[in-house]
Amino acid sequence: MTDLNTSIALAVKTGKVLFGPKNALKNVKTGKLRVVVRAANCPKEFSEDLEYSCKLSKIPLIIYNGTSRDLGMVCGKPYTVSVLAIRELGDSDLLKVTESG
């Protein structure tokens, strides 16, 4: 999980990311995202819509095994992050880490 945490943190620092389920849903539907990361405790109404939209748009969805507070700490934010939508990965190897893990 440390590799995943490191890759997420690097994507936040060097790439282009959006925070929050509403931003993620809007951008998944337009197909502008590379990958979506969802915390394990994301509200059910958002997580179901997000999973369905990602499947339709063929955008990878990573379910983070920690809470939204844990994901916020990994992103370096002082608040909870239930969904992280990544437009550009930057220097991160997030897709490679998730394929091998």
PyMOL commands that set and color helices and strands:
alter all, ss='L'
color gray80, all
select helices_A, chain A and resi 2-14+21-30+44-57+68-74+94-100
alter helices_A, ss='H'
color red, helices_A
select strands_A, chain A and resi 16-19+35-39+61-64+83-88
alter strands_A, ss='S'
color yellow, strands_A
deselect
rebuild
show_as cartoon
